Amino acid sequence: MVTIQIISRFAPFSFVWTEELTRYFFLYGICFGAPLALMRNEFINVDIILNRMPDNFRRYYEVFIYLSIILISGVIVVKGYGFILGGHNQSSATLPIQLSAVHAFLMIMGVFLVYYAVLKIIGLVKNEQDYSQQFEEGDN
């Protein structure tokens, strides 16, 4: 889309819808990227502090973090649903798309974050996470 947008700047015609569609693709990329990062434990954390915590305390700490994610994501789901309803009768400026389909990214992201946070908590309660491996200096 961005390539088409750049090429159309130098052509006698312009595709004005490419900017808007690129923005929507970016939003949906975030929508599925954030839950994927949660699922793969790729969110930013301070490893030096986490590795110094005792295993049991770290387990409780991470359960607290995931419960916080569930709470915040629950708010995102509720507000996202209201956002969808607000865009139901509106259409995109340059594309024949209802804005409710665009606004759905917020609710979808919240639902997936809640789902993966619940799975993480279940894994922590079942002691599926092994914290005994400490990284030595020089390990990658």
Buried (B, 14 or more C-beta within 10 A) or exposed (E): BEEEBEEBEEEEEEBEBBEBBBEBEEBBEEBEEBBEBBBEEEEEEEEEEEEEBEEEEBBEBBBEBBEEBBEBBBEBBEEBBEBBEEBEEEBBEEBEBBBBBBBBBBBBBBBBBBBBBBEBBEEBEEEEEEBEEEEEEEEE
